[in-house]
Amino acid sequence: MDGEGDGLRDYHGKRDFGRTGEPAGRGAPGEGGAPGEGAPRFVVQIHDASTLHFDFRLQVAGVLKSWSVPKGPSADPSDKRLAVPTEDHPLEYEEFEGVIPAGEYGGGTVIVWDHGTYEPLSHDRRGRPVDFAESLAHGHARFRLHGAKLRGEYALTRVRTGPDGGAGADPAWLLVKTAGGGRGQRTPDPRRARSARTGRTLARVAAEDGEE
């Protein structure tokens, strides 16, 4: 998966920051203060765009690595959720909540359903810690979430890199709650779910923050 340079180039290339209120992001990893300091962050946003879905993002090497999760994270270890990788987002996106104007990439309403910190848990076969970005590049990463709603151990696993395992097609991942401890909130009805930041629903954000 790309580092900040290539990843944010994709992010910037898809957006007109004269129209959208989404953050452009700082120029360098770790520049400035929070949210780049301390334990790595995660955020789960509900995004009512052309399709209603959840966006799952993990802070890795100065950006938010991002996946679109159509059904949202599950607290049930037997429930494997499809996660489709999208472009890297700037760290400031963790706080973004509002309405992306119609006609812009991802146009629609966004709320922050959950956010917090996470602990990387990836190890090699001898039990030695593995760099988290490296574990993602190899297609399997484990981590423990400390959120207001999501808690406990999860894993992201790449299950396809192309037709019959070859290159050339969009990769698919699975986001799975592991059997490790920690209970989180069940996946909500996205239209009734409330923001972890403001307590607002999608409908209320659309009404208050939408274009006049």
KAWOQUI-V448044 format. One record per helix or strand of 3 or more residues. SS is the DSSP state (2 for helix, 1 for strand). FROM is the first residue (numbers start at 0). TO is the last residue. If there is no record, write none. Layout:
[[SS,FROM,TO] [SS,FROM,TO]]
This chain:
[[2,3,12] [1,40,47] [1,51,59] [1,62,68] [1,80,88] [2,90,94] [1,97,99] [1,107,119] [2,131,136] [1,139,146] [1,150,159] [2,162,164] [1,171,176] [2,201,208]]
